[in-house]
Amino acid sequence: MLVLAACQQNGNQSEKKITIGYVNWAEGVAMTQLAKHLLQEKGYTVTLKNADVAPIFAAVAGGDADVFLDAWMPVTHKTYMQTFGDKITVLNTNYDSARIGLVVPDYVKARTIEDLVKEKASFGGKVVGIDAGAGIMTKAEDAIREYNLGYQLQSSSEAAMMATLKKSIDEKLPIVVTGWEPHQMFARFKLRFLEDPKKVFGETEKIQTIANSEFTVKDTTAVNFFRKFKLNSEELSSLMNVMAEADGKEDAVIKKWISEHKALVKEWM
């Protein structure tokens, strides 16, 4: 349940507070932790609010969270953006080379989503997904229908999906999962997207930073920071990699990452 109150302030207040919503997706966790650290350096008290994607969008729209750094457009989160309309403002595209789709290990025979039909028995007739409210799950359902796969979409957490993927790869078993880039799964394993000739999953996605519309006029300092906050593929990949190995030492690895990207961070600040 979302129980934290929204934090609102302007640039003249001595006590600066901000609440950042996030979902347990690797890229969003990494960017959120980085933003938290940098805002704390600017004197902010930062509260993080964790939930599934639907409650996070609702929290930003309702003012229970100020900012969310992991909105995928134009396909994945289109419905949420349409639902909340002018209650949400897009501040910036923080990553512009994202992609979603169905992903398999490189040793499987299937090359396209259509190939899953004839390989149904080997895949056990299922696609391993993430949390049910995620936009990629809606598109996976669309793909199952559009390609007449007859597969079951299995919902789980991102962590559970990754554990299932690792187990299957360790045993060289066929598996198909909902996947996206950027994600450390592509650094850990040899994977590829299945070709999607019907473009059910769209093409390139953009990850956007969104904010509560009222918040955008109440804290111009934070808004200006988030409007500049952007990473390329190499920068985000390196950030995600160090976060994946942080093992409870997030502050330390983020400080080290910042020290190695001083010019970039200076642009944001």
Backbone as CSV, one residue per row, in Angstrom:
resi,resn,N_x,N_y,N_z,CA_x,CA_y,CA_z,C_x,C_y,C_z
1,MET,0.854,-1.190,0.000,0.000,0.000,0.000,0.887,1.236,0.000
2,LEU,0.442,2.265,-0.711,1.196,3.498,-0.763,0.750,4.380,0.396
3,VAL,1.628,4.619,1.334,1.216,5.324,2.533,2.036,6.582,2.799
4,LEU,3.062,6.813,2.018,3.908,7.963,2.286,3.305,9.221,1.687
5,ALA,3.388,10.296,2.388,2.840,11.555,1.895,3.767,12.158,0.866
6,ALA,3.199,12.888,-0.061,4.006,13.573,-1.065,4.785,14.693,-0.404
7,CYS,5.939,14.960,-0.967,6.778,16.029,-0.431,6.819,17.158,-1.439
8,GLN,6.460,18.352,-0.994,6.432,19.471,-1.906,7.241,20.608,-1.294
9,GLN,7.912,21.347,-2.172,8.707,22.454,-1.697,9.040,23.369,-2.853
10,ASN,9.580,24.544,-2.527,10.099,25.398,-3.581,11.545,25.720,-3.265
11,GLY,12.189,26.410,-4.203,13.615,26.652,-4.072,13.984,27.536,-2.899
12,ASN,13.014,28.242,-2.276,13.322,29.146,-1.192,13.207,28.493,0.184
13,GLN,12.688,27.277,0.251,12.522,26.628,1.534,13.855,26.082,2.032
14,SER,14.061,26.184,3.371,15.305,25.686,3.936,15.316,24.170,3.957
15,GLU,14.142,23.562,4.160,14.058,22.106,4.179,13.501,21.630,2.847
16,LYS,14.335,20.943,2.097,13.940,20.485,0.769,13.699,18.986,0.804
17,LYS,12.508,18.584,0.386,12.140,17.171,0.418,11.620,16.733,-0.944
18,ILE,11.858,15.479,-1.265,11.344,14.930,-2.519,11.103,13.431,-2.336
19,THR,10.027,12.949,-2.933,9.720,11.522,-2.916,9.825,10.984,-4.336
20,ILE,10.657,9.980,-4.523,10.856,9.364,-5.835,10.238,7.971,-5.816
21,GLY,9.333,7.722,-6.737,8.745,6.399,-6.870,9.605,5.519,-7.763
22,TYR,9.617,4.227,-7.475,10.354,3.316,-8.351,9.755,1.920,-8.282
23,VAL,9.975,1.164,-9.352,9.570,-0.229,-9.453,10.846,-1.066,-9.391
24,ASN,10.748,-2.298,-8.966,11.949,-3.139,-8.849,12.429,-3.655,-10.203
25,TRP,12.736,-2.721,-11.087,13.345,-3.037,-12.376,14.763,-2.488,-12.339
26,ALA,15.702,-3.253,-12.848,17.120,-2.953,-12.640,17.515,-1.540,-13.058
27,GLU,17.068,-1.125,-14.244,17.482,0.198,-14.722,16.893,1.306,-13.854
28,GLY,15.633,1.135,-13.435,14.988,2.147,-12.608,15.585,2.227,-11.218
29,VAL,15.905,1.085,-10.641,16.549,1.066,-9.321,17.890,1.787,-9.386
30,ALA,18.664,1.501,-10.428,19.987,2.118,-10.564,19.882,3.633,-10.716
31,MET,19.009,4.094,-11.608,18.869,5.533,-11.820,18.303,6.226,-10.587
32,THR,17.367,5.574,-9.917,16.765,6.168,-8.723,17.789,6.334,-7.611
33,GLN,18.610,5.316,-7.393,19.636,5.409,-6.355,20.661,6.496,-6.680
34,LEU,21.002,6.623,-7.953,21.940,7.670,-8.359,21.337,9.053,-8.131
35,ALA,20.094,9.239,-8.570,19.427,10.529,-8.381,19.289,10.863,-6.900
36,LYS,18.947,9.871,-6.104,18.831,10.079,-4.651,20.143,10.614,-4.081
37,HIS,21.242,9.983,-4.436,22.548,10.386,-3.907,22.869,11.831,-4.305
38,LEU,22.639,12.171,-5.562,22.975,13.510,-6.045,22.072,14.574,-5.427
39,LEU,20.799,14.262,-5.247,19.887,15.216,-4.617,20.227,15.412,-3.146
40,GLN,20.659,14.366,-2.490,21.092,14.506,-1.102,22.299,15.432,-1.009
41,GLU,23.174,15.361,-1.996,24.324,16.268,-2.026,23.878,17.719,-2.195
42,LYS,22.705,17.914,-2.812,22.161,19.266,-2.994,21.321,19.705,-1.791
43,GLY,21.310,18.895,-0.736,20.616,19.282,0.480,19.207,18.759,0.629
44,TYR,18.797,17.851,-0.241,17.443,17.297,-0.168,17.363,16.125,0.802
45,THR,16.219,16.017,1.448,15.836,14.785,2.123,15.032,13.978,1.115
46,VAL,15.542,12.821,0.746,14.931,12.028,-0.326,14.272,10.785,0.259
47,THR,13.008,10.606,-0.062,12.272,9.405,0.324,12.009,8.579,-0.924
48,LEU,12.267,7.286,-0.848,11.994,6.390,-1.969,10.725,5.602,-1.687
49,LYS,9.860,5.511,-2.682,8.600,4.786,-2.573,8.606,3.652,-3.595
50,ASN,8.535,2.421,-3.119,8.585,1.250,-3.993,7.215,0.593,-4.107
51,ALA,6.809,0.277,-5.343,5.539,-0.417,-5.587,5.557,-0.951,-7.010
52,ASP,4.510,-1.669,-7.394,4.352,-2.075,-8.782,4.068,-0.846,-9.631
53,VAL,4.125,-1.014,-10.942,4.079,0.150,-11.823,2.744,0.892,-11.775
54,ALA,1.624,0.175,-11.718,0.327,0.861,-11.700,0.177,1.764,-10.476
55,PRO,0.468,1.284,-9.263,0.402,2.177,-8.107,1.395,3.328,-8.154
56,ILE,2.539,3.121,-8.779,3.510,4.213,-8.881,2.979,5.322,-9.781
57,PHE,2.416,4.974,-10.925,1.819,6.002,-11.783,0.711,6.738,-11.035
58,ALA,-0.117,5.995,-10.312,-1.201,6.614,-9.549,-0.652,7.527,-8.459
59,ALA,0.452,7.115,-7.834,1.065,7.923,-6.783,1.601,9.238,-7.331
60,VAL,2.264,9.185,-8.482,2.774,10.414,-9.091,1.618,11.325,-9.491
61,ALA,0.602,10.761,-10.107,-0.552,11.560,-10.524,-1.258,12.189,-9.328
62,GLY,-1.324,11.454,-8.222,-2.042,11.937,-7.048,-1.216,12.760,-6.085
63,GLY,0.080,12.886,-6.342,0.932,13.683,-5.476,1.542,12.929,-4.317
64,ASP,1.339,11.611,-4.245,1.967,10.818,-3.186,3.425,10.501,-3.507
65,ALA,3.809,10.695,-4.743,5.213,10.654,-5.166,5.411,11.830,-6.107
66,ASP,6.607,12.374,-6.107,6.874,13.551,-6.936,7.386,13.188,-8.320
67,VAL,8.228,12.150,-8.385,8.949,11.842,-9.619,9.047,10.331,-9.796
68,PHE,9.095,9.897,-11.065,9.331,8.498,-11.429,10.244,8.502,-12.643
69,LEU,11.356,7.764,-12.591,12.367,7.832,-13.649,12.302,6.681,-14.637
70,ASP,11.231,5.888,-14.633,11.236,4.650,-15.418,9.949,4.459,-16.217
71,ALA,9.466,5.537,-16.831,8.275,5.456,-17.684,8.710,5.161,-19.117
72,TRP,8.222,4.060,-19.680,8.620,3.620,-21.015,7.562,4.023,-22.037
73,MET,8.011,4.750,-23.065,7.116,5.206,-24.121,7.794,5.018,-25.490
74,PRO,7.015,4.886,-26.561,5.572,5.165,-26.658,4.661,3.959,-26.480
75,VAL,5.213,2.756,-26.242,4.374,1.556,-26.225,4.067,1.065,-24.816
76,THR,5.110,0.800,-24.033,4.960,0.023,-22.804,3.995,0.643,-21.803
77,HIS,4.136,1.933,-21.540,3.309,2.580,-20.516,2.319,3.576,-21.107
78,LYS,1.991,3.405,-22.365,1.066,4.316,-23.039,-0.264,4.420,-22.306
79,THR,-0.806,3.292,-21.873,-2.116,3.292,-21.210,-2.093,4.118,-19.935
80,TYR,-1.026,3.977,-19.145,-0.940,4.744,-17.900,-0.821,6.238,-18.184
81,MET,-0.038,6.599,-19.178,0.126,8.011,-19.521,-1.198,8.612,-19.985
82,GLN,-1.960,7.847,-20.748,-3.261,8.327,-21.205,-4.246,8.438,-20.047
83,THR,-4.179,7.490,-19.134,-5.113,7.471,-18.005,-4.965,8.700,-17.123
84,PHE,-3.714,9.095,-16.852,-3.499,10.167,-15.886,-3.322,11.540,-16.527
85,GLY,-3.159,11.577,-17.841,-3.215,12.824,-18.583,-2.421,13.966,-18.003
86,ASP,-3.105,15.109,-17.772,-2.397,16.323,-17.374,-1.977,16.329,-15.907
87,LYS,-2.238,15.258,-15.175,-1.750,15.173,-13.797,-0.272,14.800,-13.751
88,ILE,0.238,14.360,-14.901,1.638,13.950,-15.019,2.316,14.775,-16.106
89,THR,3.538,15.212,-15.837,4.324,15.967,-16.807,5.606,15.201,-17.126
90,VAL,5.919,15.072,-18.409,7.183,14.454,-18.818,8.287,15.499,-18.700
91,LEU,9.300,15.206,-17.898,10.402,16.145,-17.702,11.522,15.940,-18.705
92,ASN,11.747,14.678,-19.101,12.937,14.406,-19.898,12.911,12.966,-20.386
93,THR,13.603,12.712,-21.486,13.933,11.347,-21.884,15.312,11.054,-21.321
94,ASN,15.373,10.164,-20.324,16.669,9.917,-19.679,17.467,8.805,-20.346
95,TYR,16.800,8.040,-21.244,17.495,6.991,-22.004,16.702,6.759,-23.277
96,ASP,17.371,6.820,-24.438,16.610,6.843,-25.691,16.809,5.628,-26.588
97,SER,17.395,4.544,-26.059,17.645,3.370,-26.906,17.110,2.093,-26.266
98,ALA,15.939,2.180,-25.669,15.370,1.025,-24.977,14.597,0.132,-25.948
99,ARG,14.347,-1.101,-25.504,13.636,-2.071,-26.342,12.969,-3.111,-25.454
100,ILE,11.800,-3.589,-25.872,11.132,-4.677,-25.164,10.794,-5.789,-26.152
101,GLY,10.562,-6.994,-25.634,10.186,-8.099,-26.513,10.291,-9.431,-25.805
102,LEU,10.265,-10.501,-26.588,10.456,-11.845,-26.061,11.905,-12.247,-26.306
103,VAL,12.533,-12.792,-25.283,13.974,-13.049,-25.295,14.241,-14.525,-25.028
104,VAL,15.237,-15.065,-25.745,15.616,-16.475,-25.590,17.138,-16.591,-25.494
105,PRO,17.636,-17.682,-24.902,19.077,-17.951,-24.939,19.521,-18.214,-26.376
106,ASP,20.784,-17.950,-26.670,21.251,-18.070,-28.053,21.289,-19.501,-28.567
107,TYR,21.169,-20.500,-27.681,21.244,-21.891,-28.134,19.901,-22.456,-28.611
108,VAL,18.802,-21.716,-28.446,17.510,-22.255,-28.886,17.354,-22.075,-30.396
109,LYS,16.499,-22.896,-31.006,16.316,-22.861,-32.454,15.470,-21.677,-32.916
110,ALA,14.498,-21.297,-32.130,13.555,-20.249,-32.541,14.281,-18.943,-32.843
111,ARG,13.910,-18.329,-33.964,14.479,-17.041,-34.363,13.438,-15.925,-34.339
112,THR,12.185,-16.279,-34.563,11.106,-15.301,-34.586,10.034,-15.721,-33.583
113,ILE,9.153,-14.796,-33.253,8.043,-15.144,-32.360,7.178,-16.219,-33.000
114,GLU,7.029,-16.166,-34.310,6.235,-17.175,-35.018,6.799,-18.581,-34.826
115,ASP,8.115,-18.698,-34.685,8.748,-20.008,-34.507,8.321,-20.697,-33.214
116,LEU,7.808,-19.931,-32.270,7.396,-20.519,-30.999,6.237,-21.498,-31.166
117,VAL,5.472,-21.336,-32.240,4.330,-22.228,-32.468,4.810,-23.669,-32.624
118,LYS,5.779,-23.883,-33.504,6.258,-25.245,-33.752,7.179,-25.753,-32.650
119,GLU,7.666,-24.844,-31.794,8.556,-25.238,-30.696,7.818,-25.270,-29.356
120,LYS,6.494,-25.282,-29.405,5.699,-25.153,-28.177,6.038,-26.213,-27.136
121,ALA,6.209,-27.443,-27.556,6.479,-28.530,-26.604,7.801,-28.315,-25.878
122,SER,8.829,-27.889,-26.616,10.142,-27.723,-25.989,10.153,-26.564,-24.993
123,PHE,9.320,-25.549,-25.237,9.241,-24.411,-24.321,8.213,-24.623,-23.213
124,GLY,7.549,-25.764,-23.233,6.545,-26.041,-22.213,5.300,-25.198,-22.353
125,GLY,5.143,-24.570,-23.510,3.950,-23.772,-23.767,3.787,-22.566,-22.861
126,LYS,4.909,-22.005,-22.384,4.782,-20.845,-21.498,5.870,-19.804,-21.756
127,VAL,5.506,-18.570,-21.505,6.427,-17.444,-21.515,6.580,-16.998,-20.067
128,VAL,7.809,-16.901,-19.594,8.056,-16.483,-18.214,8.141,-14.958,-18.175
129,GLY,7.245,-14.346,-17.424,7.176,-12.894,-17.382,7.566,-12.311,-16.041
130,ILE,7.155,-11.049,-15.852,7.433,-10.343,-14.596,6.101,-10.004,-13.931
131,ASP,6.033,-8.891,-13.184,4.807,-8.565,-12.460,3.662,-8.283,-13.429
132,ALA,2.478,-8.731,-13.040,1.328,-8.737,-13.948,0.943,-7.355,-14.459
133,GLY,1.197,-6.297,-13.695,0.787,-4.965,-14.110,1.742,-4.270,-15.055
134,ALA,2.873,-4.889,-15.343,3.882,-4.255,-16.203,3.390,-4.148,-17.640
135,GLY,3.740,-3.052,-18.304,3.317,-2.863,-19.684,3.812,-3.951,-20.611
136,ILE,5.015,-4.462,-20.359,5.560,-5.517,-21.216,4.711,-6.781,-21.132
137,MET,4.038,-6.984,-20.016,3.169,-8.156,-19.877,1.926,-8.008,-20.753
138,THR,1.400,-6.799,-20.827,0.262,-6.545,-21.715,0.646,-6.800,-23.161
139,LYS,1.839,-6.326,-23.550,2.290,-6.544,-24.926,2.589,-8.016,-25.184
140,ALA,3.073,-8.732,-24.172,3.313,-10.170,-24.338,1.997,-10.907,-24.568
141,GLU,0.948,-10.519,-23.847,-0.379,-11.097,-24.076,-0.840,-10.809,-25.496
142,ASP,-0.594,-9.575,-25.953,-0.954,-9.205,-27.327,-0.211,-10.085,-28.328
143,ALA,1.079,-10.320,-28.065,1.882,-11.138,-28.982,1.389,-12.579,-29.014
144,ILE,1.050,-13.119,-27.859,0.520,-14.488,-27.800,-0.746,-14.599,-28.643
145,ARG,-1.571,-13.566,-28.584,-2.814,-13.569,-29.358,-2.553,-13.328,-30.850
146,GLU,-1.752,-12.320,-31.167,-1.519,-11.946,-32.567,-0.825,-13.055,-33.352
147,TYR,0.065,-13.779,-32.698,0.798,-14.852,-33.378,0.163,-16.229,-33.158
148,ASN,-0.996,-16.240,-32.492,-1.711,-17.505,-32.239,-0.791,-18.559,-31.616
149,LEU,-0.077,-18.166,-30.593,0.906,-19.059,-29.980,0.269,-20.149,-29.124
150,GLY,-0.821,-19.817,-28.474,-1.414,-20.782,-27.560,-0.568,-21.018,-26.322
151,TYR,0.258,-20.041,-25.974,1.122,-20.134,-24.797,0.438,-19.510,-23.579
152,GLN,0.894,-19.909,-22.402,0.477,-19.288,-21.152,1.540,-18.276,-20.750
153,LEU,1.107,-17.078,-20.352,2.037,-16.072,-19.847,2.093,-16.195,-18.326
154,GLN,3.261,-16.512,-17.822,3.448,-16.754,-16.391,3.976,-15.495,-15.723
155,SER,3.215,-14.920,-14.813,3.659,-13.714,-14.115,4.506,-14.082,-12.902
156,SER,5.467,-13.216,-12.593,6.346,-13.410,-11.433,7.053,-12.084,-11.189
157,SER,7.974,-12.045,-10.273,8.796,-10.854,-10.085,9.965,-10.886,-11.066
158,GLU,10.619,-9.740,-11.244,11.811,-9.712,-12.099,12.876,-10.658,-11.553
159,ALA,13.042,-10.662,-10.234,14.048,-11.535,-9.618,13.733,-13.006,-9.868
160,ALA,12.452,-13.370,-9.762,12.056,-14.763,-10.000,12.252,-15.143,-11.459
161,MET,11.931,-14.222,-12.356,12.142,-14.476,-13.781,13.624,-14.705,-14.064
162,MET,14.485,-13.880,-13.481,15.918,-14.024,-13.688,16.436,-15.346,-13.120
163,ALA,15.907,-15.750,-11.980,16.328,-17.024,-11.384,15.925,-18.199,-12.267
164,THR,14.711,-18.128,-12.826,14.242,-19.185,-13.726,15.072,-19.216,-15.000
165,LEU,15.401,-18.034,-15.518,16.232,-17.938,-16.714,17.605,-18.558,-16.456
166,LYS,18.223,-18.212,-15.341,19.551,-18.749,-15.010,19.515,-20.271,-14.888
167,LYS,18.503,-20.791,-14.206,18.393,-22.235,-14.018,18.266,-22.953,-15.360
168,SER,17.441,-22.394,-16.250,17.256,-23.008,-17.570,18.540,-22.973,-18.380
169,ILE,19.255,-21.851,-18.325,20.510,-21.732,-19.070,21.562,-22.680,-18.505
170,ASP,21.629,-22.781,-17.189,22.584,-23.713,-16.570,22.349,-25.146,-17.042
171,GLU,21.070,-25.477,-17.296,20.709,-26.830,-17.715,20.522,-26.947,-19.229
172,LYS,20.812,-25.840,-19.951,20.680,-25.794,-21.411,19.266,-26.162,-21.872
173,LEU,18.276,-25.668,-21.157,16.885,-25.934,-21.505,16.300,-24.744,-22.253
174,PRO,15.389,-24.980,-23.196,14.727,-23.876,-23.885,13.882,-23.060,-22.907
175,ILE,13.908,-21.755,-23.047,13.080,-20.871,-22.235,12.863,-19.586,-23.005
176,VAL,11.687,-18.994,-22.866,11.400,-17.686,-23.450,10.866,-16.803,-22.333
177,VAL,11.421,-15.597,-22.241,11.048,-14.671,-21.170,10.691,-13.313,-21.757
178,THR,9.977,-12.522,-20.971,9.795,-11.120,-21.328,11.095,-10.405,-20.984
179,GLY,11.657,-9.699,-21.950,12.945,-9.055,-21.712,12.979,-7.639,-22.233
180,TRP,13.929,-6.897,-21.759,14.071,-5.517,-22.202,15.516,-5.068,-22.080
181,GLU,15.847,-4.104,-22.898,17.140,-3.424,-22.810,16.871,-1.953,-22.503
182,PRO,17.579,-1.379,-21.535,18.770,-1.904,-20.858,18.418,-2.880,-19.732
183,HIS,19.193,-3.927,-19.607,19.064,-4.885,-18.506,20.341,-5.702,-18.419
184,GLN,20.751,-6.015,-17.182,22.001,-6.749,-17.012,21.912,-8.192,-17.465
185,MET,20.704,-8.676,-17.792,20.594,-10.050,-18.287,21.442,-10.254,-19.540
186,PHE,21.578,-9.184,-20.350,22.341,-9.307,-21.594,23.846,-9.311,-21.337
187,ALA,24.259,-8.808,-20.181,25.672,-8.888,-19.803,25.986,-10.237,-19.156
188,ARG,25.011,-10.789,-18.464,25.223,-12.055,-17.742,25.120,-13.281,-18.647
189,PHE,24.225,-13.224,-19.639,23.944,-14.394,-20.468,23.991,-14.033,-21.951
190,LYS,24.175,-15.043,-22.794,24.103,-14.858,-24.237,22.644,-15.022,-24.661
191,LEU,22.008,-13.896,-24.937,20.577,-13.865,-25.231,20.321,-13.100,-26.516
192,ARG,19.129,-13.266,-27.057,18.707,-12.447,-28.199,17.192,-12.288,-28.175
193,PHE,16.761,-11.178,-28.763,15.335,-10.951,-28.943,14.830,-11.817,-30.093
194,LEU,13.651,-12.373,-29.948,12.996,-13.018,-31.081,12.491,-11.934,-32.021
195,GLU,12.674,-12.144,-33.310,12.196,-11.178,-34.289,10.677,-11.062,-34.191
196,ASP,10.205,-9.854,-34.381,8.786,-9.531,-34.202,8.254,-8.873,-35.475
197,PRO,8.011,-9.678,-36.535,7.616,-9.085,-37.820,6.322,-8.276,-37.769
198,LYS,5.445,-8.579,-36.846,4.187,-7.830,-36.729,4.334,-6.573,-35.867
199,LYS,5.514,-6.358,-35.329,5.827,-5.169,-34.520,4.871,-4.999,-33.342
200,VAL,4.481,-6.102,-32.741,3.601,-6.036,-31.575,4.265,-5.262,-30.440
201,PHE,5.572,-5.447,-30.289,6.305,-4.783,-29.211,6.852,-3.416,-29.626
202,GLY,6.493,-2.962,-30.824,7.010,-1.689,-31.294,8.480,-1.800,-31.665
203,GLU,9.113,-0.663,-31.750,10.538,-0.654,-32.085,11.315,-0.034,-30.923
204,THR,11.986,1.076,-31.142,12.755,1.681,-30.053,11.838,2.360,-29.045
205,GLU,12.095,2.097,-27.772,11.370,2.750,-26.690,12.257,3.826,-26.064
206,LYS,11.634,4.780,-25.416,12.345,5.803,-24.664,11.953,5.684,-23.193
207,ILE,12.943,5.804,-22.316,12.656,5.829,-20.883,12.589,7.290,-20.451
208,GLN,11.475,7.662,-19.856,11.241,9.060,-19.527,11.133,9.281,-18.020
209,THR,11.527,10.472,-17.610,11.316,10.917,-16.238,10.021,11.703,-16.200
210,ILE,9.093,11.272,-15.354,7.816,11.971,-15.231,7.668,12.518,-13.819
211,ALA,6.821,13.545,-13.689,6.623,14.174,-12.385,5.166,14.558,-12.210
212,ASN,4.766,14.691,-10.970,3.462,15.258,-10.662,3.422,16.682,-11.204
213,SER,2.386,17.023,-11.944,2.340,18.315,-12.632,2.406,19.490,-11.668
214,GLU,1.778,19.387,-10.507,1.846,20.472,-9.530,3.258,20.611,-8.962
215,PHE,3.933,19.492,-8.793,5.300,19.523,-8.270,6.234,20.301,-9.192
216,THR,5.993,20.244,-10.492,6.911,20.873,-11.451,6.983,22.387,-11.295
217,VAL,5.956,22.991,-10.709,5.992,24.445,-10.508,6.352,24.811,-9.073
218,LYS,6.485,23.806,-8.213,6.781,24.062,-6.798,8.253,23.864,-6.453
219,ASP,8.965,23.136,-7.281,10.393,22.908,-7.005,11.173,22.950,-8.309
220,THR,11.493,24.153,-8.734,12.189,24.315,-10.010,13.619,23.784,-9.957
221,THR,14.233,23.780,-8.774,15.602,23.268,-8.652,15.655,21.786,-8.990
222,ALA,14.785,21.008,-8.359,14.744,19.569,-8.632,14.320,19.299,-10.063
223,VAL,13.346,20.054,-10.545,12.861,19.855,-11.912,13.978,20.103,-12.914
224,ASN,14.762,21.154,-12.708,15.874,21.441,-13.618,16.906,20.319,-13.603
225,PHE,17.148,19.744,-12.434,18.065,18.606,-12.338,17.545,17.433,-13.163
226,PHE,16.279,17.096,-12.989,15.727,15.943,-13.696,15.608,16.193,-15.200
227,ARG,15.449,17.442,-15.600,15.398,17.738,-17.043,16.750,17.488,-17.709
228,LYS,17.820,17.564,-16.952,19.167,17.349,-17.490,19.656,15.911,-17.310
229,PHE,19.015,15.162,-16.432,19.466,13.816,-16.061,19.223,12.849,-17.216
230,LYS,20.315,12.395,-17.847,20.211,11.511,-19.009,21.478,10.674,-19.120
231,LEU,21.325,9.408,-19.525,22.475,8.520,-19.688,22.436,7.851,-21.053
232,ASN,23.630,7.569,-21.597,23.693,6.779,-22.828,23.845,5.302,-22.459
233,SER,23.959,4.451,-23.464,23.993,3.005,-23.218,25.169,2.592,-22.339
234,GLU,26.346,3.125,-22.638,27.538,2.757,-21.866,27.419,3.212,-20.418
235,GLU,26.918,4.432,-20.226,26.798,4.982,-18.869,25.786,4.200,-18.036
236,LEU,24.621,3.923,-18.628,23.600,3.198,-17.877,24.015,1.754,-17.622
237,SER,24.642,1.133,-18.605,25.106,-0.246,-18.419,26.115,-0.336,-17.283
238,SER,27.052,0.599,-17.245,28.063,0.572,-16.184,27.426,0.813,-14.820
239,LEU,26.437,1.708,-14.768,25.739,1.971,-13.510,24.973,0.737,-13.040
240,MET,24.272,0.087,-13.961,23.519,-1.116,-13.607,24.445,-2.241,-13.159
241,ASN,25.585,-2.352,-13.799,26.527,-3.419,-13.445,27.070,-3.249,-12.027
242,VAL,27.439,-2.018,-11.670,27.971,-1.824,-10.316,26.870,-1.984,-9.278
243,MET,25.641,-1.588,-9.630,24.532,-1.760,-8.697,24.205,-3.237,-8.498
244,ALA,24.343,-4.014,-9.551,24.052,-5.449,-9.459,25.018,-6.153,-8.511
245,GLU,26.213,-5.587,-8.371,27.229,-6.193,-7.505,27.361,-5.467,-6.165
246,ALA,26.449,-4.535,-5.892,26.602,-3.676,-4.709,26.502,-4.441,-3.401
247,ASP,25.607,-5.412,-3.328,25.464,-6.268,-2.141,25.322,-5.443,-0.859
248,GLY,24.392,-4.479,-0.894,24.138,-3.665,0.291,25.027,-2.456,0.440
249,LYS,25.949,-2.256,-0.495,26.873,-1.120,-0.424,26.605,-0.133,-1.560
250,GLU,25.312,0.163,-1.761,24.919,1.028,-2.874,25.584,2.399,-2.820
251,ASP,25.614,3.011,-1.642,26.206,4.344,-1.531,27.667,4.347,-1.965
252,ALA,28.391,3.322,-1.578,29.818,3.258,-1.913,30.032,3.094,-3.410
253,VAL,29.261,2.202,-4.040,29.475,1.981,-5.472,28.990,3.176,-6.286
254,ILE,27.949,3.858,-5.811,27.478,5.044,-6.523,28.501,6.173,-6.413
255,LYS,29.093,6.349,-5.243,30.139,7.362,-5.093,31.298,7.091,-6.050
256,LYS,31.665,5.830,-6.167,32.754,5.465,-7.077,32.348,5.737,-8.520
257,TRP,31.101,5.384,-8.873,30.621,5.625,-10.236,30.643,7.121,-10.540
258,ILE,30.193,7.931,-9.605,30.187,9.382,-9.791,31.608,9.898,-10.000
259,SER,32.559,9.374,-9.237,33.953,9.820,-9.365,34.532,9.493,-10.732
260,GLU,33.966,8.474,-11.385,34.437,8.070,-12.712,33.661,8.751,-13.838
261,HIS,32.639,9.536,-13.494,31.803,10.212,-14.492,31.580,11.670,-14.076
262,LYS,32.648,12.326,-13.661,32.539,13.680,-13.115,31.990,14.685,-14.126
263,ALA,32.426,14.586,-15.371,31.974,15.551,-16.377,30.474,15.427,-16.623
264,LEU,30.000,14.198,-16.699,28.571,13.966,-16.912,27.755,14.510,-15.746
265,VAL,28.168,14.180,-14.541,27.435,14.625,-13.355,27.439,16.147,-13.255
266,LYS,28.534,16.775,-13.647,28.616,18.236,-13.615,27.566,18.856,-14.531
267,GLU,27.297,18.228,-15.675,26.266,18.729,-16.589,24.892,18.723,-15.921
268,TRP,24.622,17.701,-15.150,23.319,17.602,-14.484,23.160,18.611,-13.349
269,MET,24.257,18.867,-12.642,24.178,19.662,-11.415,24.236,21.169,-11.693
